[in-house]
Amino acid sequence: MKRLSALVIVVFLLAMVPAFHPVGATQTDLSGYTICVDAGHGGTDPGAVANGVEEKDINLAIALKVAKLLEEDGAKVVLTRDGDYYVSLSDRVSIANSAGCDIFISIHANAASDTSASGFEVYHYYGSTKGNLLATYVDEEIAKEIPLKNRGVKEAGFYVIKYTTMPAILIETGFVTNTYDVSIITDENYQWKYAYAILHGVQRYFGVPVHDPVPTVTGIRFAQHDGYFRVVLDVSQNTSYETFYYYYGYYVVVEVPNAKLADLGWSTDGDWQYTSTGSSTVPYIYATEYNGTVYVVLELNTPYAKYSAFTLSDPYRIVVDVYS
């Protein structure tokens, strides 16, 4: 690594942001926790079927959204299934226990012979104090977002919450036998509301301030093309950013505020991740997260090389082209 270059960049950052590191700060996200998300039924087991919907599809749609948000907030997520296939109850339990998960969340939908039965409810295993706490927080958060009857927190002996070795809950999101409930639990916007509510309940359980996940720079890719060098920042969600020159134009800086930086698998020097690109246009790329802002620094071979920056979506990406 070019030590002089690194020093210049560090000085640049220290000039831009306060040199303040809080002592004894509480954890601000779900980093370090492993969470199992279980989409009930699947494959040859459709679960409850009524009103033209199969429970397994609703369960998976919500579970994948929950998993995405938990991962964006730093958690490691273990899914018992990520598609439409059958997984036995014992295998679901084994997946969670083998992974050493901190909590287990099973997503289901309800059914009843009485088509007027409506609402959501959250179960934990009999006598589980931690399970009850998790279920209570999740139930309260769902009640804030979902316009269905809150049937409350209940105890049960369902297999997946009985035999998992960590605090476990099973959420019945609504009744497939009730047409109004179906209109809610099949609506993608409401499915996201369920997912955010579950995230917030989990945050409360772990003592993390309730918040929506901030964007994460999940990867940085680059390639030399004919006439320009392209850098792509993969970002978990839409976010603002700024691109500018620094130090007489020898660096192009991409600043992404209110964001996190994932482990890029690059070499490290202190808080910096860096890589040699093999390009004469941009020989080195540096990246760091400092006080809630991600900085990506492109070291130029010549000062004030022309560049352009733009965004792409689905998935969201920040693209910077530096011209030779």
Helices and strands as residue ranges (DSSP letters): H 3-16, E 34-39, E 49-50, E 53-54, H 55-72, E 76-79, H 89-98, E 103-110, E 120-125, H 129-145, E 150-156, H 159-162, E 168-175, H 179-185, H 188-205, E 216-225, E 228-235, E 242-246, E 251-257, E 260-261, E 267-269, E 272-276, E 284-290, E 293-299, E 307-312, E 317-323
